[in-house]
Amino acid sequence: MHERVEQVLSLARRLLRRLWASTLMRLDVLLDLFFGVMLLFGAVNAYAPAQDLPWKPLRLSDPIGLATAYKLEQATANPTTCLAFLADNGVAFRPLPYQDEQDYCVVANPVRLGDADLTLQTPNPLMSCPMAAAFVLWERQSVVPAARRILGTEAVGLDHVGTYTCRRMRSEAAIAPSAHSRADAIDVAGFRLADGRTLSIEKSWKGNGAESAFVHTVYGGACQIFHTTLSPQYNRAHAAHLHLDMGPDRFCR
């Protein structure tokens, strides 16, 4: 009887040693995996462009990257943080009180935008704070660099045909409120350049020259930033401008 007990205890000890050894091996693998992930994260955090990393704060001085749209949403989701974001990035603006004109014409976080990189033909437009942030980002990281790269000159001005208008969409049904009714949109008609040229969307959209390439490039940049971007190829109502908005719909056409 005593011998059997010793045999059972001996077997139990061997099983426990094997189990412990197996556990240690698994812990070693997990620790190696953990430290490997940490090293990879450190390398990505240190060397990857800030605009591609969603955990790094958005700066309007950063080029458009993989995480730009997400970070813009985060930075402008709250009215207080949106205004702080504009101020921290050197945007000229004046905050306004909540605006409620009619049932659907409500601007929850309005601002009057001052001139930034481009002088606006119609100055100090009324915009929602998120729309203002998206517009300035597009100015700085799409329009200005594209003019330098493609046209060999500076973009100095922007012509637009309105931001806030209390109306519904211009469609056959005319049911849904326009993004303009929330100051969430701007209709861009053209650009003015330092060399004296004026580019209109209507005339420059078609063609194969540098001016057409510029207009198509800034359109592509808008699609990376704004929720909705509509161009002359969308319909006749947009033949002479780019419609850019931060409304609820997601559309690039």
Buried (B, 14 or more C-beta within 10 A) or exposed (E): EEEEEEEEEEEEEEEEEEEEEEEEEEEEEEEEEEEEEEEEEEEEEEEBEBBBBEEBEBBBEBEBBEBBBEBBBBBBEEBEEBBEBBEEBEBBBEBBEEBEEEEBBBBBBBBBBBEBBBEBEEEBBBBBBBBBBBBBBBBBBBBBBBBEEBBEEBBBBBBBBBBBBBBBBEEEEEEEBBBBBBBBBBBBBBBBBEEEEEBBBBBBBEEEEEBBBBBBBBBBBBBBBBBBBBBBEBEEEBEBBBBBBBBEEEBBE
